[in-house]
Amino acid sequence: MIEIEQHRLGNGLRVVLAPDATTAVTAVNLWYGVGSRNEPDGRTGFAHLFEHMMFQGSEHVPKNGHFQHIERVGGSANATTWFDRTNYFETVPSHYLDLALWLEADRMGWMLPAMTAEKLENQRQVVMNERRERYDNQPYGDWDERIQALLFPPAHPYHHTVIGSMEDISAATLEDVRDFFRTYYLPNNAVLSICGGIDPADALGRVDRYFGSIPPGPEPPPLPGDRHVPFSTGETLRADVVAAVPLPRIYMAARVPPFTSDEFYPGHVVSCCLGSGRSSRLYERVVRGGLGRSATCHLLPLTTGATIFLVIATGLPDTDPDSLEETVSGVLDGAPTLAREEFTRAVAGLETREVRDLQQVATRADLLSMYATHFGTAARLNEDLRRLREVELGEAREWARKYLHGENRVVVRYLPEGRA
């Protein structure tokens, strides 16, 4: 059980404090309620582009100064952008908590004066190169773009990827970026979690000192498009991609209840049974069956109407893609027959993984921000293991029956050139 205190400053900033007397380091984690789902048509990639801009200096911190200050005291810092959020985080020796708070507060409250067209153009090129290297010129690099476009209709906020399109990134203006900051980078659209060697009352006073004077803004606008989708695609949707890839690979996905649904827990267990570790069904049928090099299963913790159940299976040089697809489909079709032994093993494995993850203060702080954002209270994290243990075998089987059938399936197959 994690000791948790939750507070809200006068400007709306939610603060989560989790003291841990066993460590001399402290993790600071700041979640903003903005991700790729908030981007309307013509503005894809803005959340990720702005993450880059946040390290280009604020009114009192020079360009790249954030990293330099943190690394100088032996700490680490980074940020990530995803569908539902953008997070910024530092881990520092506990007596440098003030430094991390000051740096985050300065760019929340005093970022606009430091934004310039030169910085935007520099980071635009960085992001465009990132897209080229990780998506356009990387084997299998555009898989998520293809899966999302098939799995979610054009009006859904998950239809496009986090990285966005080259056209939209190229078209971003300085005023666009400033408007994005004014709309989403507000204390009343953020959760600040602090975990580690802290005294809660002292830490709260420091947070108020650095963040309390930052004015709130209007509530961010509603999500663009329509988040409501059925948990069915109506048929198996597919795309074959002939490309310069070394091995055949299949991505198979389904549209299933989101992270905030109680049905996420049985889905999590099913995902583990099918594709986590060498005892899983996918590993047994694909890898031990001699059809592939790897086969894994993932249930993404997304919240907007639905989330993604995903299988990734990579073949061998002589693997027949049709046979690989047939085998993976067979594993999903057979999921309602989960046995008691594999169900019990999956629950135990998920428990072990969560306990291990929570031992790291940085992960703990990020999860506290996540639960505070998505459930309205960080204390929900303390219920996670109980909710997982309460899943019944029958619930897992029923979840698989309802959602892992052929009328709720997207298949993207990568075929090596010359093999198609």
ZIDAFEN-V219910 format. One record per backbone hydrogen bond with DSSP energy under -0.5 kcal/mol. NH is the residue of the N-H (numbers start at 1). CO is the residue of the C=O. E is the energy in kcal/mol with one decimal. If there is no record, write none. Layout:
[[NH:CO:E] [NH:CO:E]]
//
This chain:
[[4:2:-0.5] [5:17:-2.6] [7:15:-2.7] [9:13:-2.6] [12:9:-2.0] [14:190:-1.6] [15:7:-3.0] [16:192:-2.9] [17:5:-2.9] [18:194:-2.5] [20:196:-2.9] [23:20:-1.3] [26:92:-3.0] [27:195:-3.4] [28:90:-3.0] [29:193:-2.8] [30:88:-3.2] [31:29:-0.6] [31:191:-2.9] [32:30:-0.5] [32:86:-3.0] [33:189:-2.7] [34:32:-2.4] [36:82:-1.7] [37:83:-2.6] [38:35:-1.7] [39:36:-1.5] [40:38:-0.5] [43:40:-2.2] [46:43:-1.4] [49:45:-2.4] [50:46:-2.7] [51:47:-1.5] [52:48:-1.6] [53:49:-1.8] [54:50:-1.8] [55:52:-1.6] [56:53:-2.1] [58:61:-1.6] [59:110:-2.7] [61:58:-0.6] [64:55:-1.7] [65:62:-2.5] [68:64:-1.7] [69:65:-2.8] [70:66:-2.0] [71:67:-3.0] [72:68:-1.9] [73:69:-0.7] [73:70:-0.8] [74:71:-1.6] [75:70:-2.4] [76:91:-1.9] [78:89:-2.1] [80:87:-2.0] [82:85:-2.7] [86:32:-1.7] [87:80:-2.5] [88:30:-2.3] [89:78:-2.5] [90:28:-2.4] [91:76:-2.2] [92:26:-2.5] [94:24:-2.6] [96:93:-2.8] [97:94:-1.5] [100:96:-1.5] [101:97:-2.4] [102:98:-2.8] [103:99:-2.4] [104:100:-2.2] [105:101:-2.7] [106:102:-2.4] [107:103:-1.5] [108:104:-1.6] [109:105:-2.8] [110:106:-2.3] [114:111:-1.5] [115:111:-0.6] [115:112:-1.4] [120:116:-2.1] [121:117:-2.5] [122:118:-2.2] [123:119:-2.4] [124:120:-2.6] [125:121:-2.0] [126:122:-1.7] [127:123:-2.7] [128:124:-2.6] [129:125:-2.3] [130:126:-2.1] [131:127:-2.4] [132:128:-2.1] [133:129:-2.7] [134:130:-2.8] [135:131:-2.2] [136:131:-2.1] [137:132:-2.8] [141:138:-2.8] [143:140:-1.8] [146:142:-2.0] [147:143:-2.9] [148:144:-2.8] [149:145:-1.7] [150:146:-1.5] [151:147:-2.9] [152:148:-2.3] [156:153:-2.2] [159:156:-1.9] [169:165:-2.3] [170:166:-2.7] [171:167:-1.5] [172:168:-0.7] [172:169:-0.9] [177:173:-2.1] [178:174:-2.4] [179:175:-2.5] [180:176:-2.1] [181:177:-2.0] [182:178:-2.4] [183:179:-1.6] [184:180:-2.1] [185:181:-2.0] [186:184:-1.9] [189:186:-1.9] [190:187:-1.2] [191:31:-2.3] [192:14:-3.0] [193:29:-3.3] [193:191:-0.6] [194:16:-2.8] [195:27:-2.4] [196:18:-1.9] [197:25:-1.9] [198:196:-2.2] [200:198:-0.6] [203:199:-3.0] [204:200:-2.7] [205:201:-1.8] [206:202:-1.9] [207:203:-2.5] [208:204:-2.5] [209:205:-1.9] [210:206:-2.0] [211:207:-3.1] [212:207:-0.6] [212:208:-1.6] [214:211:-1.8] [226:155:-1.8] [229:227:-0.6] [232:230:-1.5] [233:407:-1.1] [234:407:-1.8] [237:235:-0.7] [237:409:-2.6] [239:411:-2.0] [241:413:-3.4] [242:240:-0.6] [243:241:-0.7] [243:415:-2.0] [245:243:-2.2] [249:414:-1.8] [250:313:-2.9] [251:412:-2.8] [252:250:-0.5] [252:311:-2.4] [253:410:-2.6] [254:309:-2.0] [256:254:-0.6] [256:307:-2.1] [259:302:-3.4] [261:258:-1.8] [264:261:-1.7] [265:262:-1.0] [266:262:-0.5] [267:263:-1.6] [268:264:-2.3] [269:265:-1.9] [270:266:-2.4] [271:267:-2.6] [272:268:-1.8] [273:269:-2.5] [274:270:-2.4] [275:271:-2.2] [276:272:-1.7] [277:275:-0.6] [280:277:-1.3] [281:273:-1.6] [282:274:-2.9] [284:280:-2.2] [285:281:-2.6] [286:282:-2.9] [287:282:-0.7] [287:283:-0.9] [288:283:-2.4] [290:287:-1.6] [291:286:-2.2] [292:286:-1.8] [293:314:-2.5] [294:314:-1.4] [296:312:-2.4] [297:275:-1.5] [298:310:-2.9] [300:298:-0.5] [300:308:-2.2] [302:300:-1.9] [305:303:-1.5] [306:304:-0.9] [307:256:-2.9] [309:254:-2.4] [309:307:-0.5] [310:298:-3.2] [310:308:-0.6] [311:252:-2.9] [312:296:-2.2] [313:250:-2.5] [314:294:-2.2] [315:248:-3.3] [316:291:-0.9] [319:316:-1.9] [321:319:-0.6] [324:320:-2.2] [325:321:-2.7] [326:322:-2.5] [327:323:-2.2] [328:324:-2.4] [329:325:-2.9] [330:326:-2.0] [331:327:-1.8] [332:328:-2.0] [333:329:-3.0] [334:330:-1.8] [335:332:-1.3] [337:334:-2.0] [338:335:-1.5] [343:339:-2.2] [344:340:-2.7] [345:341:-2.2] [346:342:-2.1] [347:343:-2.2] [348:344:-2.2] [349:345:-2.2] [350:346:-2.4] [351:347:-2.3] [352:348:-2.4] [353:349:-2.2] [354:350:-2.3] [355:351:-2.5] [356:352:-2.4] [357:353:-2.5] [358:354:-2.2] [359:355:-0.6] [359:356:-1.0] [360:357:-1.5] [361:359:-0.5] [364:360:-2.6] [365:361:-2.5] [366:362:-2.0] [367:363:-2.5] [368:364:-2.2] [369:365:-2.1] [370:366:-2.3] [371:367:-2.8] [372:368:-2.3] [373:369:-2.2] [374:370:-2.7] [375:371:-2.4] [376:372:-0.9] [377:371:-0.9] [380:377:-1.1] [381:378:-2.0] [382:379:-1.3] [383:380:-1.5] [384:381:-1.4] [387:383:-2.6] [388:384:-2.2] [389:385:-2.6] [390:386:-1.6] [391:388:-1.3] [396:392:-1.9] [397:393:-2.5] [398:394:-2.3] [399:395:-2.5] [400:396:-2.3] [401:397:-2.2] [402:398:-2.4] [403:399:-2.0] [404:400:-2.2] [408:405:-1.7] [409:235:-0.8] [410:253:-2.4] [411:237:-3.0] [412:251:-2.8] [413:239:-2.5] [414:249:-3.2] [415:241:-2.9] [415:413:-0.6] [417:243:-1.5] [419:416:-2.3] [420:416:-0.6]]
//
